[in-house]
Amino acid sequence: MRLLLRKFASLLISAVIASFVVFAFLTALPGDPAEVALGTNAIPDAVAALRHEFGTDRPLAAQYLDWAQGLLHGDFGTSYVTHDLIGPRITDRLGVTCWLALGGMAVAVVLALPAGVLAAAWHRKAAGTLLSALSQAGIAVPAFLAGILLVYVFAVRAGALPAGGYTPFAEDPGEWARHLVLPCLSLGLVQGAVLTRYVRSAVLTVLHQDFLRTARAKGRRRRAALWRHGLPNAAVPVLTVLGLQLSTVLVGAVVVERVFVVPGLGDLLLQGVADRDLLLVQGVVIVLVVAVLVVNVVTDLLYHLLDPRLRSR
């Protein structure tokens, strides 16, 4: 319980600091939302009136407190451009981004765990060297480039999958899955290559530990000893990388969503930047920041479930 309270307090403090930093950076950017909304030919009186309507003529401290207080109640404010509530727009897009990130991580884990274990077990064989080389090559490929290549192969040439777009799950589950295959693969293949290297390194470290040699000396086969004793010990450093990668995938989905025209948070964020809709941008960024903080806290808690040495402290 003390651990949970400490982590929750750390999450709250980090979220408050993050909200202040996000607000400070975005308000320091050049440009005026009122002037952008009215155009360059707007008269000064109209600009001043719109600033008063937006509340951007007030002191920055008052603007921040109003925004932060609204966040506590789930109110992200009203868009400067469309005058719609920002909260429902973020909620609708958040679900799409979460499916994309989870699908990408699922692909990465399914590919990386067996590939990393085999690359470590066969590290002195040609097959292990080949797996290591493939993972190293995958690290060098950006997610957006992987997406373009996948579109060319599976959508343009083969015509098996759609090149972009999105269908809600409620409308057609089959089309929903088909539209997510290529975006999830583009994220998962790159992250899977990174994860493979860490899995290989963790398993190689475990293979040379005394407890694994003891298990072998007691009669266990190498595969059984690795499965029973090696992999649980290798899971802790791999879990660290998984937490970092999930955070990376959440942010990296911004680019992939643009490649595949997926209406997620990334598309909404770039739309807000283009329209100089600061409240919308602030809302999307703080949601992504809090999501990353939550992932880090959950990862830290999982350490204590996997490693008994941490629970005894």
VEXVO-394071 format. One record per residue (C-alpha): residue number from 1; residue in three letters; x, y, z. Coordinates in Angstrom, 3 decimals. Layout:
// VEXVO-394071
<NUM, "Ala", <X, Y, Z>>,
...
This chain:
// VEXVO-394071
<1, "Met", <0.000, 0.000, 0.000>>,
<2, "Arg", <2.869, 2.372, 0.791>>,
<3, "Leu", <4.366, 1.606, -2.613>>,
<4, "Leu", <1.080, 2.359, -4.358>>,
<5, "Leu", <0.696, 5.626, -2.458>>,
<6, "Arg", <4.241, 6.693, -3.324>>,
<7, "Lys", <3.748, 5.909, -6.994>>,
<8, "Phe", <0.401, 7.682, -7.092>>,
<9, "Ala", <1.889, 10.771, -5.414>>,
<10, "Ser", <4.794, 10.721, -7.863>>,
<11, "Leu", <2.339, 10.476, -10.765>>,
<12, "Leu", <0.347, 13.476, -9.533>>,
<13, "Ile", <3.448, 15.620, -8.998>>,
<14, "Ser", <4.829, 14.704, -12.407>>,
<15, "Ala", <1.481, 15.460, -14.068>>,
<16, "Val", <1.309, 18.904, -12.421>>,
<17, "Ile", <4.865, 19.755, -13.494>>,
<18, "Ala", <4.164, 18.459, -16.999>>,
<19, "Ser", <1.011, 20.570, -17.308>>,
<20, "Phe", <2.947, 23.687, -16.323>>,
<21, "Val", <5.743, 22.928, -18.811>>,
<22, "Val", <3.289, 22.205, -21.649>>,
<23, "Phe", <1.365, 25.407, -20.983>>,
<24, "Ala", <4.529, 27.507, -20.716>>,
<25, "Phe", <6.077, 26.206, -23.926>>,
<26, "Leu", <2.943, 26.529, -26.029>>,
<27, "Thr", <2.086, 30.030, -24.844>>,
<28, "Ala", <5.675, 31.111, -25.567>>,
<29, "Leu", <5.299, 30.191, -29.245>>,
<30, "Pro", <4.985, 33.151, -31.636>>,
<31, "Gly", <1.607, 34.016, -33.095>>,
<32, "Asp", <-1.808, 34.992, -31.793>>,
<33, "Pro", <-4.802, 32.603, -32.027>>,
<34, "Ala", <-7.175, 35.563, -32.479>>,
<35, "Glu", <-5.174, 36.949, -35.398>>,
<36, "Val", <-4.962, 33.490, -36.969>>,
<37, "Ala", <-8.727, 32.985, -36.610>>,
<38, "Leu", <-9.624, 36.384, -38.111>>,
<39, "Gly", <-6.910, 36.602, -40.757>>,
<40, "Thr", <-4.242, 39.159, -41.485>>,
<41, "Asn", <-6.722, 41.830, -42.599>>,
<42, "Ala", <-8.716, 41.891, -39.352>>,
<43, "Ile", <-9.154, 45.258, -37.630>>,
<44, "Pro", <-7.546, 45.702, -34.180>>,
<45, "Asp", <-10.899, 46.065, -32.404>>,
<46, "Ala", <-12.104, 42.717, -33.732>>,
<47, "Val", <-8.845, 41.041, -32.709>>,
<48, "Ala", <-9.094, 42.527, -29.212>>,
<49, "Ala", <-12.710, 41.373, -28.887>>,
<50, "Leu", <-11.813, 37.839, -29.939>>,
<51, "Arg", <-8.869, 37.779, -27.524>>,
<52, "His", <-11.280, 38.707, -24.754>>,
<53, "Glu", <-13.637, 35.928, -25.854>>,
<54, "Phe", <-10.810, 33.398, -25.892>>,
<55, "Gly", <-9.466, 34.690, -22.582>>,
<56, "Thr", <-5.962, 35.176, -23.985>>,
<57, "Asp", <-5.893, 38.831, -22.880>>,
<58, "Arg", <-5.743, 37.795, -19.214>>,
<59, "Pro", <-2.530, 37.189, -17.232>>,
<60, "Leu", <-0.811, 33.898, -17.997>>,
<61, "Ala", <-1.149, 32.709, -14.407>>,
<62, "Ala", <-4.937, 33.105, -14.559>>,
<63, "Gln", <-5.072, 31.315, -17.908>>,
<64, "Tyr", <-3.043, 28.389, -16.547>>,
<65, "Leu", <-5.127, 28.049, -13.383>>,
<66, "Asp", <-8.372, 28.039, -15.364>>,
<67, "Trp", <-7.005, 25.448, -17.785>>,
<68, "Ala", <-5.610, 23.221, -15.015>>,
<69, "Gln", <-8.832, 23.461, -13.021>>,
<70, "Gly", <-10.798, 22.463, -16.094>>,
<71, "Leu", <-8.543, 19.436, -16.613>>,
<72, "Leu", <-9.337, 18.229, -13.102>>,
<73, "His", <-13.025, 18.180, -14.064>>,
<74, "Gly", <-12.449, 16.664, -17.497>>,
<75, "Asp", <-13.008, 19.991, -19.261>>,
<76, "Phe", <-10.335, 20.671, -21.888>>,
<77, "Gly", <-11.955, 23.906, -23.007>>,
<78, "Thr", <-13.447, 25.016, -26.319>>,
<79, "Ser", <-11.605, 25.017, -29.629>>,
<80, "Tyr", <-10.512, 28.429, -30.890>>,
<81, "Val", <-11.275, 27.409, -34.466>>,
<82, "Thr", <-14.355, 25.175, -34.475>>,
<83, "His", <-15.799, 26.339, -31.103>>,
<84, "Asp", <-16.480, 22.689, -30.244>>,
<85, "Leu", <-15.692, 21.094, -26.910>>,
<86, "Ile", <-12.162, 19.660, -27.013>>,
<87, "Gly", <-12.754, 16.861, -24.511>>,
<88, "Pro", <-15.124, 14.766, -26.678>>,
<89, "Arg", <-12.844, 15.188, -29.710>>,
<90, "Ile", <-9.846, 13.915, -27.764>>,
<91, "Thr", <-11.859, 11.023, -26.324>>,
<92, "Asp", <-12.964, 9.888, -29.785>>,
<93, "Arg", <-9.424, 10.000, -31.159>>,
<94, "Leu", <-7.800, 8.478, -28.059>>,
<95, "Gly", <-9.492, 5.143, -28.644>>,
<96, "Val", <-8.078, 4.929, -32.173>>,
<97, "Thr", <-4.545, 5.736, -30.998>>,
<98, "Cys", <-4.762, 3.223, -28.139>>,
<99, "Trp", <-5.785, 0.432, -30.516>>,
<100, "Leu", <-2.930, 1.358, -32.833>>,
<101, "Ala", <-0.357, 1.465, -30.025>>,
<102, "Leu", <-1.528, -1.785, -28.424>>,
<103, "Gly", <-1.620, -3.529, -31.785>>,
<104, "Gly", <1.880, -2.326, -32.598>>,
<105, "Met", <3.224, -3.512, -29.240>>,
<106, "Ala", <1.485, -6.884, -29.657>>,
<107, "Val", <3.223, -7.352, -33.010>>,
<108, "Ala", <6.554, -6.323, -31.459>>,
<109, "Val", <6.248, -8.749, -28.540>>,
<110, "Val", <5.096, -11.680, -30.683>>,
<111, "Leu", <8.052, -11.207, -33.017>>,
<112, "Ala", <10.745, -10.167, -30.548>>,
<113, "Leu", <10.398, -12.699, -27.739>>,
<114, "Pro", <11.002, -15.853, -29.788>>,
<115, "Ala", <13.498, -14.119, -32.073>>,
<116, "Gly", <15.481, -12.728, -29.149>>,
<117, "Val", <15.533, -16.012, -27.242>>,
<118, "Leu", <16.590, -17.972, -30.326>>,
<119, "Ala", <19.243, -15.391, -31.228>>,
<120, "Ala", <20.716, -15.817, -27.734>>,
<121, "Ala", <20.445, -19.614, -27.672>>,
<122, "Trp", <22.000, -19.840, -31.154>>,
<123, "His", <24.484, -16.981, -30.719>>,
<124, "Arg", <27.364, -19.163, -31.936>>,
<125, "Lys", <25.457, -20.478, -34.929>>,
<126, "Ala", <24.674, -19.009, -38.336>>,
<127, "Ala", <20.940, -18.804, -37.540>>,
<128, "Gly", <21.614, -16.694, -34.448>>,
<129, "Thr", <23.896, -14.374, -36.408>>,
<130, "Leu", <21.227, -13.991, -39.101>>,
<131, "Leu", <18.546, -13.092, -36.545>>,
<132, "Ser", <20.860, -10.526, -34.963>>,
<133, "Ala", <21.634, -9.010, -38.364>>,
<134, "Leu", <17.952, -8.776, -39.279>>,
<135, "Ser", <17.104, -7.078, -35.974>>,
<136, "Gln", <19.966, -4.617, -36.442>>,
<137, "Ala", <18.704, -3.783, -39.921>>,
<138, "Gly", <15.163, -3.326, -38.585>>,
<139, "Ile", <16.359, -0.760, -36.043>>,
<140, "Ala", <17.673, 1.431, -38.872>>,
<141, "Val", <14.271, 1.613, -40.606>>,
<142, "Pro", <11.975, 4.461, -39.440>>,
<143, "Ala", <8.336, 3.578, -38.765>>,
<144, "Phe", <7.028, 5.872, -41.504>>,
<145, "Leu", <9.350, 4.295, -44.086>>,
<146, "Ala", <8.270, 0.825, -42.998>>,
<147, "Gly", <4.684, 1.984, -43.438>>,
<148, "Ile", <5.317, 3.230, -46.978>>,
<149, "Leu", <7.004, -0.054, -47.924>>,
<150, "Leu", <4.143, -2.087, -46.439>>,
<151, "Val", <1.605, -0.019, -48.372>>,
<152, "Tyr", <3.504, -0.603, -51.605>>,
<153, "Val", <3.767, -4.376, -51.059>>,
<154, "Phe", <0.402, -5.280, -49.527>>,
<155, "Ala", <-1.881, -2.510, -50.810>>,
<156, "Val", <-0.487, -1.368, -54.164>>,
<157, "Arg", <1.082, -4.553, -55.486>>,
<158, "Ala", <-0.927, -7.306, -53.786>>,
<159, "Gly", <-4.161, -5.375, -53.197>>,
<160, "Ala", <-4.793, -7.475, -50.109>>,
<161, "Leu", <-5.104, -4.685, -47.540>>,
<162, "Pro", <-6.327, -1.071, -47.626>>,
<163, "Ala", <-3.646, 1.589, -47.985>>,
<164, "Gly", <-5.210, 3.894, -45.418>>,
<165, "Gly", <-8.337, 5.119, -43.713>>,
<166, "Tyr", <-10.198, 3.838, -40.692>>,
<167, "Thr", <-13.479, 2.043, -40.021>>,
<168, "Pro", <-14.937, 2.133, -36.480>>,
<169, "Phe", <-15.265, -1.238, -34.782>>,
<170, "Ala", <-18.987, -0.727, -34.197>>,
<171, "Glu", <-19.646, -0.310, -37.911>>,
<172, "Asp", <-17.700, -3.288, -39.259>>,
<173, "Pro", <-15.284, -5.302, -37.064>>,
<174, "Gly", <-13.741, -7.005, -40.101>>,
<175, "Glu", <-12.927, -3.764, -41.909>>,
<176, "Trp", <-11.742, -2.255, -38.631>>,
<177, "Ala", <-9.172, -5.036, -38.289>>,
<178, "Arg", <-8.120, -4.847, -41.965>>,
<179, "His", <-7.475, -1.098, -41.723>>,
<180, "Leu", <-5.330, -1.527, -38.603>>,
<181, "Val", <-3.109, -4.339, -39.914>>,
<182, "Leu", <-0.625, -2.209, -41.857>>,
<183, "Pro", <-0.334, 0.628, -39.285>>,
<184, "Cys", <0.208, -1.893, -36.483>>,
<185, "Leu", <2.780, -3.770, -38.542>>,
<186, "Ser", <4.691, -0.582, -39.371>>,
<187, "Leu", <4.945, 0.239, -35.669>>,
<188, "Gly", <5.463, -3.327, -34.496>>,
<189, "Leu", <8.192, -4.351, -36.925>>,
<190, "Val", <10.479, -1.474, -35.977>>,
<191, "Gln", <9.823, -1.759, -32.234>>,
<192, "Gly", <10.130, -5.538, -32.493>>,
<193, "Ala", <13.622, -5.175, -33.964>>,
<194, "Val", <14.658, -2.980, -31.028>>,
<195, "Leu", <13.093, -5.336, -28.489>>,
<196, "Thr", <14.801, -8.353, -30.075>>,
<197, "Arg", <18.216, -6.877, -29.299>>,
<198, "Tyr", <17.308, -6.358, -25.634>>,
<199, "Val", <15.774, -9.816, -25.279>>,
<200, "Arg", <18.893, -11.364, -26.798>>,
<201, "Ser", <21.157, -9.419, -24.437>>,
<202, "Ala", <19.088, -10.294, -21.359>>,
<203, "Val", <18.935, -13.992, -22.215>>,
<204, "Leu", <22.667, -14.111, -22.982>>,
<205, "Thr", <23.367, -12.639, -19.563>>,
<206, "Val", <21.169, -15.239, -17.888>>,
<207, "Leu", <22.766, -18.115, -19.788>>,
<208, "His", <26.058, -17.471, -17.988>>,
<209, "Gln", <24.601, -17.228, -14.483>>,
<210, "Asp", <25.446, -19.768, -11.791>>,
<211, "Phe", <21.836, -20.710, -11.064>>,
<212, "Leu", <21.322, -21.830, -14.665>>,
<213, "Arg", <24.466, -23.949, -14.603>>,
<214, "Thr", <23.238, -25.477, -11.324>>,
<215, "Ala", <19.917, -26.341, -12.926>>,
<216, "Arg", <21.753, -28.017, -15.798>>,
<217, "Ala", <23.964, -29.909, -13.341>>,
<218, "Lys", <20.858, -31.223, -11.567>>,
<219, "Gly", <19.721, -32.877, -14.772>>,
<220, "Arg", <17.478, -30.328, -16.452>>,
<221, "Arg", <17.819, -29.963, -20.172>>,
<222, "Arg", <19.049, -26.645, -21.478>>,
<223, "Arg", <15.677, -25.661, -22.913>>,
<224, "Ala", <13.808, -26.609, -19.727>>,
<225, "Ala", <16.318, -24.779, -17.508>>,
<226, "Leu", <16.087, -21.672, -19.659>>,
<227, "Trp", <12.271, -21.753, -19.645>>,
<228, "Arg", <11.922, -22.458, -15.918>>,
<229, "His", <14.722, -20.343, -14.453>>,
<230, "Gly", <16.252, -18.186, -17.167>>,
<231, "Leu", <13.333, -16.379, -18.758>>,
<232, "Pro", <11.739, -15.130, -15.479>>,
<233, "Asn", <15.069, -13.529, -14.538>>,
<234, "Ala", <15.530, -12.052, -18.004>>,
<235, "Ala", <12.011, -10.584, -17.920>>,
<236, "Val", <12.857, -7.693, -15.576>>,
<237, "Pro", <15.241, -5.781, -17.902>>,
<238, "Val", <13.024, -6.636, -20.871>>,
<239, "Leu", <10.026, -5.193, -19.023>>,
<240, "Thr", <11.931, -1.917, -18.657>>,
<241, "Val", <12.362, -1.710, -22.406>>,
<242, "Leu", <8.720, -2.650, -22.994>>,
<243, "Gly", <7.564, 0.257, -20.843>>,
<244, "Leu", <9.811, 2.680, -22.695>>,
<245, "Gln", <8.730, 1.279, -26.044>>,
<246, "Leu", <5.039, 1.622, -25.268>>,
<247, "Ser", <5.654, 5.273, -24.478>>,
<248, "Thr", <7.583, 5.613, -27.735>>,
<249, "Val", <4.798, 3.935, -29.688>>,
<250, "Leu", <2.189, 6.324, -28.250>>,
<251, "Val", <4.223, 9.291, -29.455>>,
<252, "Gly", <5.403, 7.613, -32.667>>,
<253, "Ala", <1.814, 6.902, -33.660>>,
<254, "Val", <1.584, 10.591, -34.604>>,
<255, "Val", <3.654, 9.988, -37.738>>,
<256, "Val", <2.129, 6.612, -38.603>>,
<257, "Glu", <-1.383, 8.028, -38.375>>,
<258, "Arg", <-0.486, 10.602, -40.992>>,
<259, "Val", <0.974, 7.966, -43.307>>,
<260, "Phe", <-2.151, 5.784, -43.132>>,
<261, "Val", <-4.691, 8.624, -42.711>>,
<262, "Val", <-5.844, 7.196, -39.369>>,
<263, "Pro", <-7.973, 9.684, -37.359>>,
<264, "Gly", <-6.121, 9.362, -34.064>>,
<265, "Leu", <-4.552, 11.783, -31.616>>,
<266, "Gly", <-1.626, 12.399, -33.958>>,
<267, "Asp", <-3.904, 13.608, -36.735>>,
<268, "Leu", <-5.783, 15.812, -34.248>>,
<269, "Leu", <-2.522, 17.221, -32.885>>,
<270, "Leu", <-1.168, 18.194, -36.302>>,
<271, "Gln", <-4.535, 19.694, -37.197>>,
<272, "Gly", <-4.419, 21.841, -34.052>>,
<273, "Val", <-0.854, 22.968, -34.816>>,
<274, "Ala", <-1.783, 23.932, -38.376>>,
<275, "Asp", <-4.816, 25.928, -37.168>>,
<276, "Arg", <-2.902, 27.534, -34.269>>,
<277, "Asp", <-5.530, 26.067, -31.935>>,
<278, "Leu", <-3.447, 26.224, -28.747>>,
<279, "Leu", <-6.084, 24.796, -26.415>>,
<280, "Leu", <-6.529, 21.764, -28.648>>,
<281, "Val", <-2.764, 21.230, -28.882>>,
<282, "Gln", <-2.380, 21.597, -25.104>>,
<283, "Gly", <-5.129, 19.073, -24.503>>,
<284, "Val", <-3.684, 16.447, -26.848>>,
<285, "Val", <-0.127, 16.888, -25.546>>,
<286, "Ile", <-1.120, 16.643, -21.878>>,
<287, "Val", <-3.120, 13.475, -22.597>>,
<288, "Leu", <-0.067, 11.908, -24.262>>,
<289, "Val", <2.174, 13.012, -21.383>>,
<290, "Val", <-0.141, 11.556, -18.741>>,
<291, "Ala", <-0.413, 8.325, -20.739>>,
<292, "Val", <3.390, 8.026, -20.745>>,
<293, "Leu", <3.525, 8.710, -16.987>>,
<294, "Val", <0.884, 6.054, -16.303>>,
<295, "Val", <2.769, 3.520, -18.421>>,
<296, "Asn", <5.960, 4.222, -16.452>>,
<297, "Val", <4.194, 3.785, -13.104>>,
<298, "Val", <2.554, 0.522, -14.188>>,
<299, "Thr", <5.913, -0.750, -15.444>>,
<300, "Asp", <7.531, 0.096, -12.121>>,
<301, "Leu", <4.805, -1.764, -10.236>>,
<302, "Leu", <5.262, -4.809, -12.448>>,
<303, "Tyr", <8.939, -4.890, -11.425>>,
<304, "His", <7.844, -5.641, -7.877>>,
<305, "Leu", <5.582, -8.454, -9.044>>,
<306, "Leu", <8.326, -10.102, -11.088>>,
<307, "Asp", <11.312, -9.574, -8.788>>,
<308, "Pro", <10.917, -10.844, -5.198>>,
<309, "Arg", <14.051, -8.942, -4.171>>,
<310, "Leu", <12.251, -5.645, -4.716>>,
<311, "Arg", <9.245, -6.762, -2.672>>,
<312, "Ser", <11.475, -7.582, 0.311>>,
<313, "Arg", <12.911, -4.041, 0.500>>,
